[in-house]
């Protein structure tokens, strides 16, 4: 009997740790192609920014949004942090500029960012986030999403579990 109780307690502790630190997420749309595709299974670190520092440009994050799914539930979005608090964002001629300098974004699908934005200052405590598939992404360029307050960031995408051929740690392209 003691062994059963011990095994159950270990399982409960492991479950609590997993629930507190990891949020499994399935990609539902194409806004992050070519890096994440529909039905990719990802692990999101919910404690990453509480334990290991602030969000960084290039991090892929899951965020709360005010958008609503067909079933009435809140729509969670997966996006990449592009602009940091206090930075000036300009978008024109298919290119993103941060504080007047073109941002190298080899990770985007087609290498083109649509829309026009001029001298937009990212509010303090917020992040300018976009999908990697800029032609279809609803992101900070859209007033229905806007910049993402830090407390609306659920966590940082740290691992792709499925498809197994793409299994691995998610790297920030600006850290390489």
N, C-alpha and C positions, 0 to 999 in steps of 0.2 A: 504494500500500500504506500509506503514511504517513497518508493521509486516513482509511482504514478504521480504523486503530489509534486515531487521534485520536477518531473518532466513537464507537468502542466504549468508550474511556476516559471520554468525556463521559457516555455512557449509564450506565456503571457508577457514576460519581460521583453522578449524579442519582438512580439507584435506591437507593444507600446513604443519601443524604440523606432521601429519601422514607420509607424503611423506619425510619430513626432518629426522624423527627419526626412522621410521620402514620400513623394506623391507620385504614384504611377499615372501616366498621361498617355492618351492615344491621340495622334494627330488626326484631325477630322477634315482639314481643307488643304488647299494647294498653295497657300500664301507663303510658305517657307521653302518651296522648291527652289533650287535643286538640292538643298541640303537635308530636308525632311519631307517625306511624302505621306500621303493619306495612309492611315493604318500603321505608321511607325509607332512603336511602343517605347516610350521614354520614361526615364526616372528623373524627377525634379527634386532637387535638394531644397527643402523648405527652410532649413537653418543656415544655409550657405552665407547669406548676407548678415546674419546675426552673429555668426561665429568667425567668419573669415574675411571680413571687410566689406566695403561698399561695392555696389554694382559697377561694372566697367564697360566701356565701349566694346562692342562685339559680343558681349554675353548674350546667350539665348535665354529668354525668360518666359515664364507663364504668368499672365496677369489677369486680374479681374477687369471686367469691362461693364459698361452700362448697356451693352448690346444684349438682346434677348433671343434665345433660340426659339424654334417653332413650338416647342413644348412649354414655353414660358419661363424656363430656367435661365439664369445668368449665363452668358457666353464667355468662357475663358478663352484667351487668345495666347498664341505662342508667337513671339516677336523677338527681334534682335535690337539691343540697345545701340543707337547710333549717336544720339546727342546727349551730352551730360548737362547737369544743372548749370545755368549761367552762360552756356555757350550760345553763339549766334549761328542759326541754321539758315542757309540759302539753298534753294533748289531751282536750277534752271538749266536748260539745254541738256537735260537727261543726267545731270551730275549733282551730287550732294556736296555742299561746301560747309565746313565747320570753321568758324572764325576767319572766313575768307580763303581757306585752303581747301582744295579739292580732296575729298576723302577717297582713298583707294578701296574699292569694294569688289574684289575679284570673286567673292562668294555669291553675288547676286545672279539671278537667272537673266540672261541677256545683257547684263551690265548697264542697264538703263533705269533711271528713276523718273517717273512721270510727275507732272504737277509743277506748279510754280510757288515758291515761297521766298519771301524777301525779308531779311533782317529779323527773323523770328528768334526771340530770346527764350531759351528753355527756362521755365520758372525754377526757382530754388526748390530742392527737394523732389523734383520731377525729372523724368527721362523721356527723350524723344525716341520712340521705338517704331521700327518698320519691319515688314516681312521681307524675305529675300527675293520673292517673286513680286516685284513692285507693281507690275501691271494689274494684278488681281488683289493685292493686299489692302485690307481696310486697316489703317494704322494711324499713327500720330498726325499724318497729313490730313486726315479726315476729322472734321469737328465732332463727329459722333464718338470718336475715341480720344483724340487729343493726346497731350503728354500724360505719362503715367506717373502718378504719385508713388513714392517709394513704398508706402504701406499697402499699395494695391498690387505689388509684385508678390506673387505666391511663392516663387522660388526660381532658382537657376537650373536649367536643363544640364545635367551632368553626364548622362549615360543613355545610349540607345541600346535597348535590349533586343528589339525585333525590327526589321528582319535580321536574322542571325548573320547573314552575309555582311551586314553593316554594323554589327555589334561593336561597341567601343565607347570610349570617353569622348565627350563633345569638347572640342578645343576652340578657344577664342582666336579668330584669325589675326587679331592685333597683337597677340602674345608671341607669335612666331617670328 
